Amino acid sequence: MVSSVRLGAALAVALTLGACGPKGPPVAVEAKHPKRTWIEAGSATPRPYVSPYETVSGCPTTLAQAESVDRVIERGCGPVRVTPDYRLEAGSLTIEAGARLEFEASAGLFIGYSHTARLEIRGEPDAPVVLTSASAAPTPGSWEGLRLFPAAAGSSLAHVELEYAGDRERSALYVEAPEVSVERMRLRDCAGTAVHVSGDGWLARYRGNTLSGLSSPVAMLITPASATAFEGDNEFPPGSRIHVLKGFIRRSGRWGDPGVPFIVTGVIDVAGADEPATLEFAPGVELRFTEGAYINVGYYD
């Protein structure tokens, strides 16, 4: 059974919950300061961050082995063939506008699995980055897709075309990293769900993206913290929906209207971590609840 709630323009909804923990008299605590990440006697000025990894810039013909580098694939490069043996162990991968990467079967971009790493795709409106299959006759699921694991925090994708990727377990774009931004992405002809955000991962921004040719009506699986990323200029196939997984909302935010229903599939707890958390819904947001699902406010107050 699925219940539905639509929040119209005349209805403003805000759910507020205080910080977790028992109530009681004020407790004196030691002032906390950010931990210094530099060593510089007699000075409070941090030294500029210097990556420990070698910077490699250019237009490679293939990416075929694990590496720990700060790699820049330069503007207009390609096609760059990516084999299943490629992965970024640590460092960063920057892909500039107009580059084209073609992936063999079982290949993908796997970022931030065990060490800190970052993916930055810098496409432009007239020069998108293209990530596609190396097959002469590609079909949905011809390659693995993008995997942003927990250590890939702050990764960003802009003006990228992502096609023929994914599988039924982890989708074409799989995110376990926090604070990931996705803007002006065109994702098409993927296997399974297009975008899956799981664990402690969350989207900071999801704007101007177009999904098409999907094999599932569940266009996205997201964590509750990701629902605040939506702005009203995304496009989904008719009949699509976004499934919101169970979890906590620790920070205040506003769920935007993606133009398709949010399906709440479990218990969502609104529970501020260090200060009250306020959850708002933009006019037009449609919430549907599976059996046993609800939004829980006040339990941890």
Beta strands, then each sheet from edge to edge (+ up, - down):
strand 1: 2-6
strand 2: 13-17
strand 3: 55-58
strand 4: 62-63
strand 5: 66-73
strand 6: 80-82
strand 7: 87-96
strand 8: 100-103
strand 9: 108-111
strand 10: 117-122
strand 11: 129-133
strand 12: 145-148
strand 13: 156-163
strand 14: 173-175
strand 15: 180-188
strand 16: 195-197
strand 17: 203-207
strand 18: 210-212
strand 19: 218-222
strand 20: 241-244
strand 21: 247-249
strand 22: 253-255
strand 23: 262-264
strand 24: 267-270
strand 25: 277-281
strand 26: 286-290
strand 27: 294-297
sheet 1: 1+ 26- 23- 20- 19- 16- 14- 12- 9-
sheet 2: 2+ 25- 22-
sheet 3: 3+ 5+ 7+ 10+ 13+ 11+ 8+ 6+ 4+
sheet 4: 3+ 5+ 7+ 10+ 13+ 15+ 17+
sheet 5: 3+ 5+ 7+ 10+ 13+ 15+ 18+
sheet 6: 21+ 24+ 27+
end
